[in-house]
Amino acid sequence: MTMKHLFLGLIASSILALTACNGNTEKKAASTEQTSAPVTETIPSDNSTENPEQGNFSELFSHYQHLTFALSSDNDKEAANASKGMLEALSKIKSDGFSAEDKTTYEDIAAEIKEHAEHISDNVGNIAHQREHLVMLSKDFYDIAKTFGTDKPLYKVFCPMYDDNKGAYWLSDSKEIKNPYYGEDMLTCGEVQEELK
């Protein structure tokens, strides 16, 4: 059943990507596109544009957003599915055109994302453990956004109460607060700290 969800998710992602590419000819359509931006926007200018997956983090970020939504809905099974999608998307990203420094940075981050996503997907029934890994996963996604940019605005949202008031953040594609660390218990706990573009 999880393979079915993964397959359907990949089909949906492909359709969204094709839709975004078709809208690339009209700037207005591209600027109002909420689910996916044209592929060329996420590719750093010094990289080859011949490979559409070169440096394209759109699908990876989409699965991350799916994960935070699942956890904010207290849905550990859907969180596991989102993490499996993340692992699949991670395997598609090509770093061949990155500078040596960026390639090393990306490979370090990718290894950490893989580890945390695997923990989340393997821990259905233990949402508290999944949320612990979201803390570290969010740092990895923040590093990707800061190092390689993002194709649409993301917001760094901070929850001051998580982990005995040590706090933790997550990235959201909306300013609306849906706390993945507490779910329905404190869904709107958090504040936007930074906008990433």
Buried (B, 14 or more C-beta within 10 A) or exposed (E): EEEEBBEEBBEEBEEBBEEBBEBBEEEEBBEEBEBBBBBEBBBBEEBEEEBBBBBBBBBBBBBBBBBBBBBBBBBBBBBBBBBBBBBBBBEEBBBEBBEEEBEEBBEEBBEBBBBBBBBBBBBBEEBEBBBBBBBBBBBBBBBBBEBBBBBBEBBBBBBEBBEEEEBBBBBBBEEEBBBBBBBEEBBEBBEBEBEBE
